[in-house]
Amino acid sequence: MTIDFEGNVQLCCGTYDSRRFTLGKYLAVPLENLQRKKYAHDMCGRCMQRGVHVYGAYGGPDFDAIAERTIGPDNARLLRLTAERRRKRIRRSVEWLHRHTAAKCLSSEQSAWLASRYERVERVLLRTGRAIFRS
Ligand code: SF4
């Protein structure tokens, strides 16, 4: 769930029409009621039936591959989809490596610090268009 600037709770960050997806004010409606409304919402039913919620939560590398195949290599290059897939793959590998090594001996604060450094390096690489993230 997300909260907008007026305190309205929306279904999630994947839905944008507040007229259709507002569940209530977060200070006025108990969390259990918001959750109940969300689970009963027809958009969530359709979304889960098609597996979109999994893509939203985990990134779904398989979906990216399907999208790339569907639009073809030229369009994938134009949209920098190949580079984006590479970036995500590297990130997943780094996260896996961290979970299986450093995370076992670092505190959560140290892990958060390390993650913020990684994000900074990734941003610099993206901004400068370094080869690692180029199509
Ligand atoms: S099920 Fe889909 S629409 Fe509903 S909250 Fe989750 S991601 Fe959003």
Residues whose N, C-alpha, C, O or C-beta is under 5 A from the ligand:
A	BS01	SF4	L11 C12 G14 M43 C44 C47 M48 H53 G56
